[in-house]
Each structure stands twice: as C-alpha cells, then as structure tokens.
Amino acid sequence: MKTLKLKNIPNLWLIVGAILFISSLVAYVYISYQTTREEIMSEVDARLLHAARTVPLILGRDYHDKLNQLTDEDYQAASNKLSELAKALDMTYVYTMIYDPPSVRFTASSFTEYDHKIGRISRFKETYAEATAVNVQAFSSTTPLFEVAHDRWGSFKSVFVPYIAPSGQAYIAGADIALADLEAQLQQSARQAILTASFFFFIAALVGFLYFVTYRRTLEYDPSTGFPARVALMTKLRRKQHLHWSLAVIWVKDLEDIIGFYGIKVAEDVMQKLMDFFASRTAPHSVFRLATGKCAILFEEGDESQLVDLIRSFPVYSPIISNPHVCIHLHAGIATGNAQMVLENAYVACRQAKQQGELLRVYSYENLSGHLDHKNHLLLTNSIHRAIQSQHIQPFYEPRCEPHSNLINQIACTARIFNEFGQLLVAQRLDPILFNSGLSSQLCQILLKRCIERFRKESVHWSIVVPFSAMCDPHFLDLLKGELRRYPTPHRITFEVDEQDLLSNYSVVAAFITQVKAKGVKVLINHVSSGLITVTRVIRLDIDAIMLAPHITEHVCDDCHVAEYVHHMAIQCDVAKVKLCAMDVESAEQYDKLVELGVHSLQGRFVGASSPQVPQQLLKHPRQASA
C-alpha cells in the first residue's frame, strides 16, 4: 500500500469536500421531492374524498331508491351534473356504483369531452368488468378506501366512499384522478427541487472559484509589495523543468535591525524599493519575494554573469529610502541549473556569502560543503528527534560549591542525548539544532520530569536551564504548573534563563520569571557577559542569582579588565542581594581569583565533573583551595 504524501492532503480534502457537497445536494433533492410528493398525495387524497362525498349531494339522497324508475333521460341528466362537478373540482371522473353480485354496475357517471366525442360513455347499470377487489370490498366497508388501478379508461388513483340509501340500498360514490396529471405535478416538484439545488450548486461553485482564485493569489503574491511570492517561483520552476535556469537569492543583512528600530512599515518600504530596483533592470525576467528579508531574481535565459553584474550595480552606499535615511547591505547567492536544484544551490551560495561576509557567492559544484552541512544538520535533527521520542535522555549532574563553606550547595542538571546506537551526541553540535528545530522545549520537559522524580523525596537543591521556546510552549507550561503544585519543596528548584533570551524577549521572559517566582522557584540568569548597564537592568528583576559567561572565567586571571568587571558585578549583586556565580572553573588559580573578587558559587571540573550519578557526599564536599 502506498503511503499518502503530505502534499496530497489538501487535494484529498478538496475531493472529500466536493463529494460531501454533491451528496448533500442529492440528499436535498431527494428529501425535497419526497416531502413535496407526500404533500401532493395528501392534497390529492383530500380532493378525491371531497369530490366523492359531494356526489350524493348532487344526485340527491333518494336517487338510489328510484333506480327501477329512472329513464335514460334521468340517467343522462345525472351524468351531465356529475360531469359539471368533475370539471369544477378538477377530477377526471366522479360516479356512483351498486353491487349486484357478482357484478359491479354504474348507476351514474361523469364523462369527458373526449369520451363524448368517441362515444365512450358508460350506460345506466352497465357492468364494470374491471372492478377490483378493493372496489368490491368498498361496498361492505365503513370507511373510504383508496387505490391505484387501471381500466379501459386509463390509469387512475381512486377513492370509494360507501353509502346506504334510505331504502337500504348500499352504493359507493367514487372519484378518479388520472395518474398522468398526478405525475405531472410530481415532475414539476422534482424540477423545482433540482432547480433549487442547481442554484445552490452554482452559488457554491462561484464562491469556491472566487475563494480559490483569491487564495491562490494570496499564496502566489506578496501582499505588501505586490511581487510574486515563493509559491509562484516554485510553480514556475515545476512547469518548465526542462529549462536551464539562472537564479539569484538576495538577503538584506540589515532588515531585522530596521524592523526593530524603525518598524515593519519602513522595512516593507525598503523591500519594495529594492525589488523595484531589480525589476526595472530585469524585465521580462521575474523578481520574487521569498521571505521577510529575502528576494530572488530568475532568468529563463542568460548566464550567471548577468546576475553578477546586476547585483554589483546595486548602490550599497546610497540610501535606498530618504525618509528615514536608510542604507542596506546585501548578501547574494547565484546558481545555474535545472529546476530541481537551482533554488537549493542558490540558497547554499547565499548562506556561504553571509558566513564569509561577501556581497555575493556563485555556487560551484566543486564546493559541496554547503550541501554536506545541510545533510548533516538534517541527519542530526532526525537523530535528536528519534532520541527524544524514544526517551534516550540521560540527566547529568554537576556540583556547585560555596567558596567559604567548601560545601556543595546545588546540583546543575543537564541532559545528554544518545542516538539509537547508544552513542553520545556532542553537546556543541546540539545547541543550534535544538534552537532551530524547536526540540529544546521537548528536551526540557523530559529533563524536568526526570529531575522531579529523582529529587522529590530528597533535600537537594538542583537547577535546570529553561530555554525561551519552552517558556512559549503551552505543553511545557501546563506540565510545569502541575508538577510544581505537587512538588513538596519548590524553593529547592532553580530555573536558569539565558541572558540573550531575556534581552531579546524581555517582556515574555520577565512574565515567566514572575510566574515561577510566585510558586516559590528560584531564578538564575546564566551566560551573563553584557555591560554593567544591562546587568543593572537584569538585577532589577526578581531573580536570585547571576551566572557569569564561561569566557569571563577563562580570562579572569590574565586580564585585569575582566577581573575588574567581575569585582564590580559582585558589588552590584551584593547590593541587590543576588548571588554571583561562575562556571567552567578549570584550575585552583581561577577558583581563588573568583573567590577573591566576591563570587558566591562556583562550578566546573575543578569543583566537580559532570556525572550521571548524584554525588553521595552532597552536603559534605570540601574543596582543596589555596588560602
């Protein structure tokens, strides 16, 4: 069985929707027809019954008491009256009958103009040879009987109403309506239902078509600049896969800063001007908007040298807009080839130009490092995802030491990820993968659950790093809320927040800190390396500790400026009653220097190596530091 591809799902839902809609219309037509048919049949039955009950009133109550005295003229007069009645009530025939075993005989009957024309008129007491069982049964019934029957006059729906004359003579009054007339009414009802359904189908098809056109245009065109979007580029490449394309991907280096400083409107004006510049010089070739800060130029004919000259012609040092005065810098990647590879190759070249700080880079098949990086990142991402799904996660514990008491005061908990072969994945390679793939939140959830299970019944102070993606993840927040409600000593838990996450998303991270502090959890800001002004802003938050970045510990002994920075940090923390911590302490010299500068807690291989086992001497772990 073939696996349904994800890209076919929208088409599948479209087909399912169309089938459901058409099925609903068919059901509507059927139900409408059945409802109208029942109404018509009920109305016909009422009309038949009314006509049959009117017949004795027209003939007179004593008509059947004088049957032996009636002449042909009397019968003809009665027939004329019934014919007028049938015409007035829109009946085909109205009549009366008696039962003269074993025959049923007419005692009065209407006739049509066609019957009169061809001489097909029933005579007085003429035997009704086509009498049915229902017809005979009606003479002994006490209620009207209906039936559909066929005789030499045609096909009819009939009603037979039993009566008894004053003399005791039993007779029935009947009325017929031609089935042809009844079918005409039913067909009219069906046509009406079909026309109504067709109207709804036309309206739905029109709305669907307009929606599809609008949706397609929304996908294929960038609403802010009016240029074709990435979907339009992919569609064009797919339609002409046999062509040899030349493509340039251009990335605006400064656009994120422009958005942050001037706002999105100015950034969109910049992209509009940039794309107008290239569009005016590339006609009839196309310019596409790929993303917020990326655009592309596609040549159906020509070589990469034309694109190189075009990109180099852009006035980098002239303001692209004058109000405000804004200049931009570009990185571009150029590639040539078939439709399947040209876009990916151009992206690789653009990435290489960005990494090298170059204006442009032309993709070369001799340099496959970009593709190899992409493949390695994809493989590593899949490996991490499988490890997280299969819970191949091992918490590691690294002690933190108080310098004056020489006791371990906290355990820093980190996660180690193992692949399906039991191999440990290198942490340095994991950070960008976790950040870009969004897996860091899932990893944090697993680590949180493991640590809570491990330390729930122990008086151990421990900490974990909470990434920004977890703070925005509803699943993590729900898990955190439930676990903290059940954890007996939340004041022994410390959540570590990266300084860059705090500075880049201040309001969100500050709100998260407020929430966890309200539950008794402590907060540490780690990897702090910004200036004292920024640190002062961070300290004003309701936090408990600050962890210096690793490179500060590395240079604290050989750089007096770094040592002075740490000393000022210690003073600021003492005033704010915030602990100052240092990580990656590798030597006794670093340990003593940091203690001398006023650091309150230290962590690193000199203090204790990271291990999958919690140190047994957790509360008594002397550190042999020099005086």
Secondary structure, DSSP 8 states (H G I E B T S, - for coil): -----GGGHHHHHHHHHHHHHHHHHHHHHHHHHHHHHHHHHHHHHHHHHHHHHHHHHHH-TTGGGSGGG--HHHHHHHHHHHHHHHHHTT-SEEEEEEEETTEEEEEEE---HHHHHHT----TT-B-TT--HHHHHGGG-SS-EEEEEEETTEEEEEEEEEEE-TTS-EEEEEEEEEHHHHHHHHHHHHHHHHHHHHHHHHHHHHHHHHHHHHHHHHHHB-TTT-SBBHHHHHHHHHHTTTS-EEEEEEEETTHHHHHHHH-HHHHHHHHHHHHHHHHHHHTTSEEEEEETTEEEEEESSS-HHHHHHHHHTS-TTS-SBTTTTB---EEEEEEEE-TTTHHHHHHHHHHHHHHHT-SEEE--TT--HHHHHHHHHHHHHHHHHHHHHTT-EEEEEEEEEETTTTEEEEEEEEEEEB-TTS-B--HHHHHHHHHHHT-HHHHHHHHHHHHHHHHTTS---EEEE--HHHHT-HHHHHHHHHHHHH-S-GGGEEEEEEHHHHHHTHHHHHHHHHHHHHTT-EEEEEEE-S-HHHHHHHHTSS-SEEEE-HHHHHHTTT-HHHHHHHHHHHHHHHHHT-EEEE----SHHHHHHHHHHT--EEESTTT---BSS--TTTT--------
